[in-house]
């Protein structure tokens, strides 16, 4: 893959023929993810908000339909910020907040990097060069296995940081600061066998989650996680990973990075009012029954399609909201 921030769907199709189809799959509905935004409706009926994102809609001559937010025009960025609260956080903020997670996990500051202020006033970070040392009672595998979730993830800048989502600046593998980036750094530092590396990387992906409302952002997030896998393997072994492993990681991503209304735990816009016909002596009258969950704001009472994710320990799908009971 080219070292560019916009992952081109045409290149995915050409180099990895089955991968785009996997990345477009919604594992809950067994259909494709859908647009869930009206930003593309001017392109035709197939681009309406409730339409599935199909490969032929974003490849060929339409290969530039979906692009990172930093490449979208300013008017569209502003529109999405207002309508869908789409705000992308600078990488230095993602880093600072991810550092707080690791400060707690390791029991000390500055494990992966040191936050710095550049001469031009820009905040950044300086990556630690030494191999990460783990606290007593914890191992590198514990860290890789620890569950991480980015809510309303957009293009997933807290999980993977291939580029700064506000400036578009590409970030080298060794300087990345995402939650998954950090897991992969640990894998890179501790394993030199390809098979062991692949198994540990799979574990890292299985323990990393994120959900997003809009289909285009979701696809960008999924693509970013997949290319991050390829880039890390290539960085470590100076060759690309086997195709079957790329497909395996894509499958994991299609389960772990999913389309959801985070306030309801369901597929976006899947709750609906029911029209009930009530027989009467002289005529049949209709009554509209609204979604109970939407009316009461009870996440367990929606009539929409509840999202499923994979429980990798038992290798069976579970409802996401079932985790809220634990």
C-alpha positions as CSV (number, residue, x, y, z in Angstrom):
1,X,0.0,0.0,0.0
2,X,1.1,3.6,-0.6
3,X,2.2,5.7,2.3
4,X,-0.8,8.1,2.0
5,X,-3.5,8.9,4.5
6,X,-6.4,8.3,2.2
7,X,-6.8,4.5,1.7
8,X,-8.0,4.1,-1.8
9,X,-10.8,1.6,-2.2
10,X,-9.6,0.9,-5.8
11,X,-6.3,-0.1,-4.5
12,X,-7.9,-2.4,-1.9
13,X,-9.9,-4.1,-4.6
14,X,-6.9,-4.5,-6.8
15,X,-4.5,-5.8,-4.3
16,X,-6.8,-7.6,-1.8
17,X,-9.9,-8.6,-3.9
18,X,-12.1,-9.9,-1.0
19,X,-11.1,-7.4,1.7
20,X,-13.4,-4.5,0.8
21,X,-16.4,-6.7,1.0
22,X,-15.4,-7.9,4.5
23,X,-14.8,-4.3,5.6
24,X,-18.3,-3.3,4.4
25,X,-20.1,-6.1,6.2
26,X,-22.4,-5.5,9.1
27,X,-22.2,-8.6,11.3
28,X,-25.4,-7.8,13.1
29,X,-27.7,-7.6,10.0
30,X,-25.5,-9.7,7.7
31,X,-26.0,-6.9,5.2
32,X,-23.6,-4.1,4.4
33,X,-23.1,-1.0,6.6
34,X,-25.2,1.9,5.3
35,X,-24.5,5.6,4.7
36,X,-26.4,7.0,7.7
37,X,-25.8,10.5,6.4
38,X,-27.4,12.5,3.6
39,X,-24.1,14.0,2.5
40,X,-23.9,11.8,-0.6
41,X,-27.6,12.0,-1.7
42,X,-26.7,14.3,-4.6
43,X,-24.9,11.3,-6.2
44,X,-28.2,9.3,-6.6
45,X,-30.7,7.1,-4.9
46,X,-28.0,4.5,-4.0
47,X,-26.4,7.1,-1.8
48,X,-29.4,7.9,0.3
49,X,-28.9,7.8,4.0
50,X,-30.6,4.4,4.5
51,X,-28.9,2.8,1.5
52,X,-26.2,0.2,1.9
53,X,-22.6,1.0,0.9
54,X,-21.8,-1.3,-1.9
55,X,-18.4,-1.8,-3.4
56,X,-19.4,-0.4,-6.9
57,X,-20.6,2.8,-5.3
58,X,-17.1,3.7,-4.0
59,X,-14.7,2.1,-6.6
60,X,-13.8,2.6,-10.2
61,X,-14.6,6.1,-11.3
62,X,-16.2,6.6,-7.9
63,X,-13.1,5.7,-6.0
64,X,-12.8,9.1,-4.3
65,X,-16.3,9.3,-3.0
66,X,-15.3,8.5,0.6
67,X,-12.3,10.3,1.9
68,X,-10.9,11.3,5.3
69,X,-12.5,14.4,6.9
70,X,-9.3,16.4,6.5
71,X,-9.7,16.1,2.7
72,X,-13.3,17.1,2.7
73,X,-14.2,20.7,1.9
74,X,-14.6,23.1,4.8
75,X,-18.3,23.6,4.2
76,X,-19.0,19.9,4.4
77,X,-16.8,19.6,7.5
78,X,-18.8,22.4,9.2
79,X,-22.1,20.8,8.2
80,X,-21.2,17.4,9.6
81,X,-19.9,19.0,12.8
82,X,-23.2,20.8,13.4
83,X,-25.6,18.0,12.3
84,X,-23.8,14.9,13.6
85,X,-21.4,16.4,16.2
86,X,-18.5,15.2,14.0
87,X,-15.4,16.7,15.6
88,X,-12.0,15.2,15.0
89,X,-9.4,15.6,17.8
90,X,-5.8,16.6,17.1
91,X,-3.4,13.7,17.7
92,X,-1.7,15.5,20.6
93,X,-5.0,15.5,22.5
94,X,-5.6,11.8,21.6
95,X,-2.1,11.1,22.9
96,X,-2.5,13.0,26.1
97,X,-5.8,11.2,26.9
98,X,-4.4,7.8,26.0
99,X,-1.4,8.5,28.2
100,X,-3.8,8.9,31.1
101,X,-5.1,5.4,30.5
102,X,-1.5,4.0,30.4
103,X,-0.4,6.1,33.4
104,X,-3.1,4.3,35.4
105,X,-2.3,0.9,34.0
106,X,1.5,1.1,34.5
107,X,1.3,3.2,37.7
108,X,3.7,5.8,36.3
109,X,3.8,8.6,33.7
110,X,5.7,8.8,30.3
111,X,5.7,5.1,29.4
112,X,5.3,5.4,25.7
113,X,6.2,9.1,25.1
114,X,6.7,12.4,26.7
115,X,4.4,15.3,25.9
116,X,6.3,18.3,24.7
117,X,5.7,21.9,23.4
118,X,7.4,22.7,20.1
119,X,9.1,26.0,19.5
120,X,6.2,27.2,17.3
121,X,3.8,26.6,20.2
122,X,2.4,23.4,18.9
123,X,1.9,20.6,21.3
124,X,3.3,17.2,20.4
125,X,5.2,14.2,21.9
126,X,8.6,12.6,22.0
127,X,8.5,8.8,21.7
128,X,10.4,6.8,24.2
129,X,13.2,4.8,22.6
130,X,13.7,2.2,25.3
131,X,11.8,-1.1,25.3
132,X,8.7,-0.8,27.5
133,X,9.3,-2.3,31.0
134,X,6.2,-3.7,32.8
135,X,5.3,-3.3,36.4
136,X,5.5,-6.1,38.9
137,X,2.7,-8.6,38.5
138,X,1.9,-7.5,34.9
139,X,3.3,-8.8,31.6
140,X,3.4,-7.5,28.0
141,X,0.7,-10.0,27.1
142,X,-1.6,-8.7,29.8
143,X,-1.3,-5.3,28.2
144,X,-2.0,-6.6,24.7
145,X,-5.0,-8.6,26.0
146,X,-6.5,-5.7,27.9
147,X,-9.8,-4.5,26.4
148,X,-10.0,-1.0,24.9
149,X,-13.0,0.7,23.4
150,X,-13.4,4.0,21.5
151,X,-17.0,5.3,21.6
152,X,-18.4,7.2,18.6
153,X,-15.1,6.6,17.1
154,X,-15.3,8.5,13.8
155,X,-12.2,7.6,11.9
156,X,-10.8,6.0,15.1
157,X,-8.0,8.5,16.0
158,X,-7.8,7.1,19.6
159,X,-7.3,3.6,18.3
160,X,-4.9,4.1,15.4
161,X,-3.0,7.2,14.5
162,X,-1.7,6.8,10.9
163,X,-2.2,10.6,10.5
164,X,-3.2,13.6,12.4
165,X,-7.0,13.9,11.6
166,X,-6.9,17.7,11.7
167,X,-3.7,18.4,9.7
168,X,-3.4,15.3,7.5
169,X,0.2,14.8,8.5
170,X,1.3,11.2,8.2
171,X,2.8,9.6,11.4
172,X,5.5,7.0,11.2
173,X,4.7,3.6,12.7
174,X,7.2,4.0,15.5
175,X,5.7,7.3,16.6
176,X,2.1,6.4,16.7
177,X,0.0,6.9,19.8
178,X,-3.3,5.1,19.4
179,X,-4.5,2.5,21.9
180,X,-4.0,-0.3,19.3
181,X,-0.8,1.3,18.0
182,X,0.6,0.9,21.6
183,X,-0.4,-2.7,21.7
184,X,1.3,-3.4,18.4
185,X,4.4,-1.6,19.6
186,X,4.5,-4.0,22.5
187,X,4.1,-6.9,20.1
188,X,6.9,-5.6,17.9
189,X,9.2,-5.2,20.9
190,X,8.7,-8.7,22.4
191,X,8.3,-11.0,19.4
192,X,10.6,-11.8,16.5
193,X,8.9,-15.0,15.2
194,X,6.4,-14.3,12.4
195,X,3.9,-16.9,13.7
196,X,4.1,-15.7,17.3
197,X,3.8,-12.0,16.1
198,X,0.7,-12.8,14.0
199,X,-1.0,-14.6,16.9
200,X,-0.2,-11.7,19.3
201,X,-1.4,-9.1,16.8
202,X,-4.6,-11.0,16.4
203,X,-5.0,-10.9,20.2
204,X,-4.5,-7.1,20.1
205,X,-7.2,-6.7,17.5
206,X,-9.6,-9.0,19.3
207,X,-9.3,-6.8,22.4
208,X,-9.8,-3.5,20.6
209,X,-13.3,-2.1,19.9
210,X,-15.1,1.0,18.6
211,X,-18.5,2.0,17.3
212,X,-19.7,4.7,15.0
213,X,-23.0,6.0,13.6
214,X,-22.0,7.1,10.1
215,X,-21.1,4.5,7.5
216,X,-18.4,6.5,5.7
217,X,-16.5,7.2,8.9
218,X,-16.9,3.6,10.0
219,X,-15.4,2.3,6.8
220,X,-12.5,4.8,7.1
221,X,-11.9,3.5,10.7
222,X,-12.0,-0.1,9.6
223,X,-9.6,0.6,6.7
224,X,-7.2,2.4,9.0
225,X,-7.1,-0.5,11.5
226,X,-6.4,-2.9,8.7
227,X,-3.7,-0.9,7.0
228,X,-2.2,-0.4,10.5
229,X,-1.8,-4.1,10.7
230,X,-0.1,-4.3,7.3
231,X,2.2,-1.4,8.1
232,X,3.3,-2.8,11.4
233,X,4.0,-6.2,10.0
234,X,6.0,-4.6,7.1
235,X,7.8,-2.3,9.5
236,X,8.8,-5.4,11.6
237,X,9.6,-8.0,8.9
238,X,10.2,-5.9,5.8
239,X,7.6,-7.8,3.8
240,X,3.8,-7.8,3.7
241,X,1.8,-10.3,5.8
242,X,0.2,-13.4,4.2
243,X,-3.2,-12.7,2.5
244,X,-5.0,-15.1,4.7
245,X,-3.9,-13.2,7.8
246,X,-5.0,-9.9,6.3
247,X,-8.4,-11.4,5.7
248,X,-8.5,-12.8,9.2
249,X,-7.7,-9.4,10.7
250,X,-10.4,-7.8,8.4
251,X,-12.9,-10.3,9.8
252,X,-12.1,-9.3,13.3
253,X,-12.3,-5.6,12.5
254,X,-15.7,-6.2,10.9
255,X,-17.0,-7.5,14.3
256,X,-15.1,-5.1,16.6
257,X,-15.6,-1.8,14.8
258,X,-19.3,-1.7,14.2
259,X,-22.2,0.7,13.2
260,X,-24.4,1.6,16.2
261,X,-26.4,4.3,17.8
262,X,-24.4,4.6,21.0
263,X,-27.4,6.0,23.0
264,X,-29.6,3.1,22.2
265,X,-27.4,0.1,21.4
266,X,-29.1,-0.5,18.1
267,X,-28.5,-0.1,14.4
268,X,-28.9,3.6,13.7
269,X,-32.5,4.6,12.8
270,X,-33.8,1.1,13.3
271,X,-36.3,1.9,16.0
272,X,-39.8,2.5,14.5
273,X,-43.3,3.3,15.4
274,X,-45.8,0.5,14.9
275,X,-49.2,1.0,13.4
276,X,-51.8,-1.2,15.2
277,X,-55.2,-1.8,13.8
278,X,-57.9,-2.0,16.5
279,X,-61.3,-3.5,15.4
280,X,-64.4,-1.5,16.5
281,X,-68.1,-2.1,16.1
282,X,-68.4,0.1,13.0
283,X,-64.9,0.6,11.8
284,X,-61.3,-0.4,12.3
285,X,-59.2,2.4,13.9
286,X,-55.5,2.7,13.9
287,X,-53.2,3.5,16.7
288,X,-49.5,4.4,16.5
289,X,-47.4,2.7,19.1
290,X,-44.0,4.4,19.5
291,X,-40.8,2.6,20.5
292,X,-40.9,2.2,24.2
293,X,-37.2,2.6,24.6
294,X,-37.2,5.9,22.7
295,X,-40.1,7.2,24.8
296,X,-38.6,6.2,28.1
297,X,-35.0,6.4,27.2
298,X,-34.5,2.9,28.5
299,X,-31.7,1.3,26.5
300,X,-33.2,-2.2,27.1
301,X,-36.6,-1.4,25.7
302,X,-36.0,-0.4,22.1
303,X,-37.7,-2.2,19.2
304,X,-34.8,-1.5,16.9
305,X,-32.1,-4.0,15.9
306,X,-29.8,-4.5,18.8
307,X,-26.1,-4.7,17.8
308,X,-24.1,-7.8,18.3
309,X,-20.4,-8.1,18.8
310,X,-18.2,-11.1,19.0
311,X,-17.2,-12.5,22.4
312,X,-13.8,-13.9,21.3
313,X,-13.4,-16.0,24.5
314,X,-16.4,-18.2,23.6
315,X,-16.3,-17.3,19.9
316,X,-20.0,-16.5,19.9
317,X,-21.9,-13.2,19.1
318,X,-23.5,-11.4,22.0
319,X,-25.6,-8.3,22.3
320,X,-23.5,-5.3,23.0
321,X,-26.0,-4.0,25.7
322,X,-25.5,-7.3,27.6
323,X,-22.1,-5.9,28.6
324,X,-23.8,-3.1,30.4
325,X,-25.1,-5.6,33.0
326,X,-21.7,-6.7,33.9
